[in-house]
């Protein structure tokens, strides 16, 4: 799976003025990978870019039924503090995903970082929405580059 798998990482907050550009860049990059034979798309399921990526993969499955959305989540119940609307969208994504796995059955320190490492360790490409801020996305981008993954940042037109 790893050779034809792509993971996603990105910030939770996407400015409304950036949404359409990011969504279009994301779709463009996913389509390039599908045409290159990628079939598995690993997503961490967080608010923001992760959910945008998951929904784009699910949308593209209508035209490319062989692609798979693999949700790799940090722990059960991790979204309990989300708004009802976000929980509803998340539930729809989980229902339509081809595979859903949890790093841990319950929250434990480090489960988010373990999820991020799993995403990178099980893919050969990464599509990121990274604007330079510190945090989980910065860590995951750094880890992906350290592990030799080709990384595309949809915030810019950069292949890193």
Secondary structure, DSSP 8 states (H G I E B T S, - for coil): -GGGEEEEEE-S---HHHHHHHHHHHHHHHHHHHHTT--EEEE---TTHHHHHHHHHHHHHTT-TT-EEEEEEEETTTTTTS-HHHHHHHHHHHHH-SEEEEEESS--TTHHHHHHHHHHHT-SEEEEE--S-SSHHHHHHHHHHHTT-EEEETTTTEE-
